Amino acid sequence: MDILAREKAKLEVLQSSTLVLLTNSITILPYPPPSDTTPVPHPLSTHRVTLNIKYADTLFSVLVTMEHPLDFLVTTPHLLPMKNLDSVPFPPDYPNTSLVELVRWLITHLKTHMEQCIQEEEQLSGLASAIDNMISMNIISRDSYEVVLVGDKATLLVKFRPEKDIKLASLSEMVKEDKLLNTGGHFYVLKMVFRADTGAFLPGEFSIVFSSDLANMLPELTNFSHPGFTAKLASDLVEFLMYVKETVDKAIMKAVDGWEKRSRLLLLLHSIFEDGEQAIPYMDSTTMSVIDLAFRTEAAKFMLKIELTPDYPAVVPKVTMFFTRIPAAGARETRDSGTIKERVLEEKEVGVNPDMDENQIAKTVLELINRVGQHIR
């Protein structure tokens, strides 16, 4: 396998959004790890890589020989013993199996092995039957959950997508993930942990992870709390998951509604000032929560920072004024020359109230810019 084929194979794995539940859960490292004393490998030498796969919040590692055909060694045998793979069919298209198909094949057998381990634990029989019931009821699918048993704890991750289609996407998040293809879309993952010896749900280890798009565009979700998600409620896992899903879906749709309301105002302001004649706008197009309006007069330079909370329009925008005076021609510099002053304007100074619509607020902002420019001379 030449270098181009190896790099293409690795890229296919990293770009796949169907191998594991959470994006960016797979890393590929050269083996052995490079160091200052490691000689440059010969072009014809055997190339190996270590695949570190975060599965059900647990690290599953595999050493892969990047030759034709691919060869591998599971380096975390406590999760998947190599002997378990002796009696199963070869990976798809063997000996021409691609790296992404090999990883999918390994993860499938890892899940199968973990489900068998859980079924063998008498106290976890409720967890095993709950998973089967949720699959039969189409609440989850085979590829929307991960389960692992390590030591005295069983961990279950379940992936859901919001009930309603969300037409939001963060271009900046795509660029940060270096993909420009797929950030995994809009989803959230529930993590639940159970004691292996009693089967008891551990509420203190329950958590919710939102996809990068949702977390970055809807920052209020980072403060999402889940009162009532108690061990008593979790005694019936199916009922518990349905309750959590309904609660989270409502929180997401409320956040999306808030984003759309904020965007209507900020996009209107941006369109008014985009020609740069009255002010130069700088808008946070990801969260739709802030727009900066920079302008100047003969006497000073200004910037108005307009911030919207998730409770807008019930809570009026917060406006902070930054300004610095422009020294007159030939004036002597003083200690305060060039100092940027900051002041949060009171609501009565801004003139905005919760009953105003976007057009009225935009008109008020225009009037505010004129007043500020005339006040400081």
C-alpha positions in Angstrom: 0.0 0.0 0.0 1.6 3.3 -1.1 1.5 6.5 0.9 -1.4 8.0 -1.0 -3.5 4.9 -0.4 -2.6 4.9 3.3 -3.5 8.5 3.8 -6.8 8.1 1.9 -7.7 5.1 4.0 -7.0 7.0 7.2 -9.0 10.1 6.0 -12.0 7.9 5.2 -12.1 6.7 8.8 -11.7 10.1 10.3 -14.4 11.6 8.1 -16.9 8.8 8.7 -19.9 9.8 10.9 -21.3 6.3 11.3 -18.6 4.3 13.0 -19.1 5.6 16.5 -21.8 7.8 18.2 -19.7 10.9 18.9 -17.7 12.7 16.2 -14.0 13.0 16.5 -13.9 9.9 18.7 -11.2 8.2 16.6 -7.5 9.1 16.5 -4.9 7.5 14.2 -1.3 7.6 15.4 1.9 6.3 13.8 3.4 3.2 15.4 5.9 3.3 17.0 5.3 6.9 18.1 7.9 9.2 16.5 10.7 10.7 18.6 13.9 12.7 18.0 15.9 9.4 18.0 13.5 7.5 15.8 15.0 7.1 12.3 12.9 8.0 9.2 11.2 4.7 8.1 12.4 3.3 4.8 9.8 3.7 2.0 9.5 -0.1 1.6 9.2 -0.8 5.4 6.0 -2.0 6.9 3.7 0.8 8.1 1.7 0.4 11.2 -0.8 2.8 12.9 -2.6 2.7 16.3 -6.3 3.4 16.2 -7.6 4.8 19.4 -11.4 4.5 19.4 -13.6 6.1 22.1 -16.4 3.6 22.4 -19.0 4.1 25.1 -16.7 6.5 26.9 -14.0 3.7 26.9 -10.8 3.6 24.9 -10.6 0.7 22.5 -7.2 0.4 20.7 -6.1 -1.5 17.7 -2.7 -1.8 16.0 -3.2 -2.0 12.2 -0.6 -3.0 9.6 -1.2 -0.8 6.6 -0.4 -3.4 3.9 -2.5 -5.5 1.5 -4.3 -7.3 3.0 -4.7 -5.3 6.2 -3.7 -7.0 9.4 -4.5 -6.0 13.0 -4.0 -6.7 16.7 -6.4 -5.6 19.4 -4.2 -4.0 22.1 -7.1 -3.7 24.6 -8.0 -7.5 24.9 -10.0 -6.9 28.1 -12.6 -5.3 25.8 -12.4 -7.7 22.9 -10.2 -10.8 23.2 -8.5 -11.8 19.9 -9.7 -15.4 20.3 -13.3 -14.1 20.0 -12.6 -13.3 16.4 -11.2 -16.7 15.4 -14.6 -18.2 14.7 -16.3 -15.3 12.9 -16.3 -14.6 9.2 -13.6 -12.4 7.7 -14.2 -8.7 7.3 -16.2 -7.6 4.2 -14.4 -7.9 0.9 -11.4 -9.7 2.4 -8.6 -9.6 1.3 -9.5 -6.2 -0.2 -11.1 -4.9 3.0 -10.8 -1.1 3.4 -9.6 0.4 6.7 -13.0 1.9 7.3 -14.8 -1.4 6.9 -12.2 -3.1 9.1 -13.0 -0.6 11.9 -16.7 -1.1 11.4 -16.3 -4.8 11.6 -14.2 -4.6 14.8 -16.7 -2.2 16.5 -19.6 -4.5 15.6 -17.9 -7.5 17.2 -16.9 -5.4 20.2 -20.6 -4.5 20.7 -21.7 -8.1 20.3 -19.1 -9.2 22.9 -20.1 -6.6 25.3 -23.8 -7.4 25.0 -22.9 -11.1 25.7 -20.9 -10.0 28.8 -23.9 -8.0 30.1 -26.3 -10.8 29.5 -24.1 -13.1 31.6 -24.4 -10.7 34.6 -27.6 -11.6 36.4 -28.1 -8.2 37.9 -27.8 -6.5 34.5 -30.6 -8.6 32.9 -32.9 -5.6 33.1 -30.5 -3.5 31.1 -30.1 -6.2 28.4 -33.9 -6.7 28.1 -34.5 -2.9 28.0 -32.1 -2.5 25.1 -33.9 -5.3 23.2 -37.3 -3.7 23.9 -36.2 -0.3 22.7 -34.9 -1.8 19.5 -38.2 -3.7 18.9 -40.2 -0.6 19.7 -38.1 1.4 17.2 -37.1 3.8 20.0 -33.4 3.2 19.1 -31.6 1.3 16.3 -28.7 -1.1 16.4 -26.3 1.8 15.4 -27.7 4.4 17.8 -26.3 3.0 21.0 -23.0 1.8 22.5 -22.6 -0.4 25.6 -19.6 -1.6 27.5 -18.9 -3.5 30.7 -15.6 -2.7 32.4 -14.9 -3.7 36.0 -17.9 -3.1 38.2 -19.7 -0.7 35.9 -21.8 -1.0 32.7 -22.0 2.1 30.5 -24.7 2.8 28.0 -24.7 5.6 25.5 -27.8 6.3 23.4 -27.9 8.8 20.5 -31.1 10.7 19.6 -31.9 13.3 17.0 -34.4 16.1 17.7 -37.9 15.3 16.7 -38.2 18.3 14.4 -35.8 19.1 11.6 -33.5 21.9 12.5 -32.3 24.0 9.5 -29.2 25.4 11.2 -25.6 24.6 10.5 -22.4 26.2 11.7 -19.8 26.7 8.9 -17.2 27.8 11.4 -17.7 24.4 13.2 -17.2 22.5 10.0 -14.0 24.4 9.3 -12.7 23.8 12.9 -13.3 20.1 12.4 -11.3 20.3 9.1 -14.0 18.5 7.2 -16.3 20.8 5.2 -18.4 17.7 4.8 -20.2 16.5 7.9 -20.1 17.5 11.6 -22.4 14.7 12.5 -25.5 16.9 12.2 -27.9 17.7 15.1 -28.0 15.1 17.8 -27.4 14.5 21.5 -26.1 11.5 23.4 -27.3 10.3 26.8 -24.8 8.5 29.0 -26.0 6.2 31.7 -24.0 4.1 34.1 -25.1 1.0 36.1 -23.5 -1.0 38.9 -22.7 -4.5 37.7 -23.2 -6.2 41.1 -26.7 -4.7 41.7 -27.9 -3.3 38.4 -28.5 0.0 40.1 -28.6 3.2 38.0 -26.0 5.7 39.1 -27.7 9.1 38.7 -24.5 11.0 39.5 -22.8 9.7 36.3 -25.7 10.6 34.1 -24.8 13.2 31.4 -26.0 14.6 28.1 -23.6 15.6 25.3 -24.8 17.8 22.5 -23.4 17.7 19.0 -20.9 20.5 18.2 -23.4 22.3 16.0 -26.0 22.4 18.7 -23.6 23.2 21.5 -21.9 26.1 19.6 -25.0 27.6 18.0 -27.2 27.2 21.0 -25.0 28.0 24.0 -27.9 27.9 26.4 -27.9 24.1 26.0 -24.5 24.0 27.9 -26.4 25.1 31.0 -29.2 22.6 30.4 -30.2 21.1 33.8 -32.2 17.9 34.3 -34.2 18.1 37.6 -36.3 15.0 38.1 -33.9 12.7 36.4 -33.6 10.5 39.5 -32.7 7.0 40.2 -36.4 6.3 41.0 -37.4 7.4 37.6 -34.7 5.4 36.0 -36.0 2.2 37.5 -37.8 1.7 34.2 -35.1 2.4 31.6 -37.5 2.7 28.6 -39.8 5.1 30.5 -36.8 7.1 31.7 -35.3 7.5 28.2 -38.6 8.6 26.7 -39.0 11.2 29.5 -35.5 12.5 29.0 -35.9 12.6 25.2 -39.1 14.6 25.4 -37.6 17.0 27.9 -34.4 17.5 25.8 -36.3 17.9 22.6 -38.4 20.7 24.1 -35.3 22.5 25.4 -33.6 22.3 21.9 -36.7 23.6 20.1 -37.0 26.5 22.6 -33.3 27.3 22.0 -33.8 27.1 18.2 -36.8 29.5 18.5 -34.7 31.9 20.5 -31.9 31.7 17.9 -34.3 32.5 15.1 -35.7 35.5 17.0 -32.3 36.9 17.7 -31.2 36.4 14.1 -34.1 38.4 12.8 -32.9 41.5 14.7 -29.2 41.0 14.1 -29.5 40.3 10.4 -31.7 43.4 10.0 -29.1 45.5 11.8 -26.3 44.0 9.7 -28.2 44.8 6.5 -28.7 48.4 7.5 -25.0 49.0 8.3 -23.3 46.6 5.8 -22.4 49.4 3.4 -20.2 50.9 6.2 -21.4 54.5 5.7 -23.0 54.9 9.2 -21.2 52.1 11.1 -19.2 48.9 10.4 -21.0 45.8 11.7 -19.3 42.8 13.2 -21.9 40.0 13.9 -21.6 36.7 15.8 -23.3 34.6 13.1 -22.9 31.4 15.1 -24.8 32.1 18.2 -26.7 35.2 16.9 -26.2 36.8 20.3 -23.9 39.8 19.6 -23.3 42.5 17.0 -20.7 45.3 17.3 -21.3 48.6 15.5 -18.1 50.6 15.0 -18.3 54.2 13.9 -16.5 57.6 14.4 -17.1 61.3 14.5 -14.6 64.1 14.3 -14.1 64.0 18.0 -14.1 60.3 18.9 -14.2 56.6 17.8 -17.0 54.5 19.1 -18.2 50.9 19.3 -21.6 49.8 20.5 -21.8 46.2 21.6 -25.4 44.9 21.4 -25.9 41.6 23.3 -29.0 39.5 23.2 -29.7 36.8 25.9 -31.6 33.6 25.3 -34.6 35.4 26.9 -34.8 38.0 24.1 -37.2 39.7 23.4 -38.7 39.5 26.9 -35.3 40.8 28.1 -34.2 43.8 26.1 -30.7 44.0 24.5 -27.8 45.0 26.6 -25.8 47.9 25.0 -22.3 48.7 26.0 -20.5 51.8 24.6 -16.8 51.9 24.1 -15.1 55.1 23.0 -11.9 56.9 22.8 -11.3 60.6 22.0 -9.4 61.7 18.9 -6.8 64.3 19.8 -7.2 67.6 18.0 -4.5 68.4 15.4 -1.4 69.6 17.2 -2.8 68.9 20.6 -0.3 67.7 23.3 -0.7 64.1 24.4 -1.9 63.5 28.0 -2.1 60.4 30.2 -5.6 59.7 29.0 -4.8 60.0 25.3 -5.9 56.9 23.5 -7.6 55.5 26.6 -10.7 53.4 25.7 -13.6 54.0 28.0 -16.4 51.6 28.6 -19.9 52.1 29.9 -23.0 50.0 30.0 -26.0 52.1 28.9 -29.1 52.1 31.0 -32.3 50.9 29.4 -33.8 54.4 29.4 -30.7 55.7 27.6 -31.1 53.1 24.9 -34.8 53.5 24.5 -35.7 49.9 23.8 -38.6 48.0 25.5 -39.8 44.4 25.2 -42.9 45.4 23.2 -40.8 46.7 20.3 -40.5 44.7 17.1 -37.2 44.4 15.1 -37.9 47.4 12.9 -38.6 49.6 15.9 -35.4 48.4 17.7 -33.4 49.0 14.5 -34.8 52.6 14.3 -33.9 53.1 17.9 -30.3 52.0 17.4 -29.9 54.4 14.5 -31.2 57.2 16.7 -28.8 56.1 19.5 -25.8 56.3 17.2 -26.7 59.9 16.3 -27.2 60.8 19.9 -24.0 59.3 21.1 -22.0 61.0 18.3 -23.5 64.4 19.2 -23.0 64.0 22.9 -19.3 63.4 22.9 -17.4 66.2 21.2 
